[in-house]
Amino acid sequence: MVEVETIQRFTAAGAIGRQEGATPVSDRILFVSSSGGHLAQLHALKDWWSHSDRLWVTFRTQDAESLLQGEAVEYGYHPTTRNLRNLARNWRMARPILRRFRPTLVMSSGAGIAVPYFYEARRLGVRTAYLEVVDRIDTPTVTGRMCYPVTDHFLVQLPEQQRLYPEATVVGAVM
Amino acid sequence: MSVGTDHHEFNRLVSWVYGWVQEQPFDVSVFMQTGFTPVGPSPRVQARTADFVAHDELLKEFARSDAVVLQGGPGGIMAARSVGRLPIVVPRRRDLGEHVDDHQVVFARAMAGAGRIICCETGAELATVLTDIVAGTVDVVIPEGTGGATDAARAVEESITAPRLTGKSVLRRARFSLRRAGDHRFRA
């Protein structure tokens, strides 16, 4: 059960369904992403997110630290592929981060680190958006497939990817 | 030319680039990021090589190049476009031991279709493109920045105002995702 206090705070932030429209969706964005290409593709959407409050959850690698200079960042556990221990650790990080930051939107492009945040967000009534990486055209990513059932806005970059996720929206390549 | 950081060799690309450079009546300044591809010095081509370079260095090399030739990975493509170069991409192939599967081939063709790169799958195609760049009949200088990012950003902003997922949709999509659970290996 979600505590009453949490519901009140999420409601105030406009993140829960019945208060929809109280706060624009892009107001406070929680970005959850592996470092490397996943992160780069989310970062490329800067024209959209630069006006929003944001918090990034990623891995502490050189490219992430360089790309996210000046941004608010929390570092998660990696690797996530076939690593249940890190999945559990990342899951334990997700709840307090969602509670503290109170995002209006949780967004990811993968990989495994996204899963706990998407299921927790669904549970808490927080809107989610997933951007499938541009280079996966013939098969969906494991994370994409796992997040698809609970993602409000599933986005793909190329029209060829739409047959992998029939209910997705094509937004165009971010590069 | 950059082959990226994948552990497979990509001798085919190196030999195509050397091959074209050797044919030219003028000097061509070449920089090659060779990764895990063993590259010896060519007797007839003066090329600067490095197995791995820092990202900033790679961007500098791209920016000062007339032509950027890459493997079919999104990272290199994004980097080249960010410094104003339309990349020429030769995708790695599984059957030649250049990668674990053919996803680069599929990806590169789709990106070419979206106008983001020039895709070359034969030595002749690559040679033609490079010759055309020298002749000025193909322009690979593009505006700096990540190309379609502004359009994509606008599309994202519009998409997220759509209605949220209903419970029924969750179930329908879960069934869909589970049905695809066997597709975890790419088949060309």
Interface residues (C-beta under 8 A of the other chain):
Chain A: G17 E20 V25 S26 G36 G37 A40 Q41 A44 L45 K46 D47 W48 W49 D63 S66 L105 R122 R127 A129 L131 V133 V134 D135 R136 I137 D138 T139 P140 V142 R145 M146 Y148 P149 V150 T151 D152 H153 L155 Q157 L158 E160 L164 P166 E167 T169 V170 V171 G172 A173 V174 M175
Chain B: H55 G72 G73 P74 G75 I77 M78 R81 S82 H103 Q104 V106 F107 A110 M111 G113 A114 R116 T146 G147 G148 A149 T150 D151 A152 A153 R154 A155 V156 E157 S159 I160 T161 A162 R164 L165 S169 V170 L171 R173 A174 F176 S177 R180 A181 D183 H184 R185 F186 R187
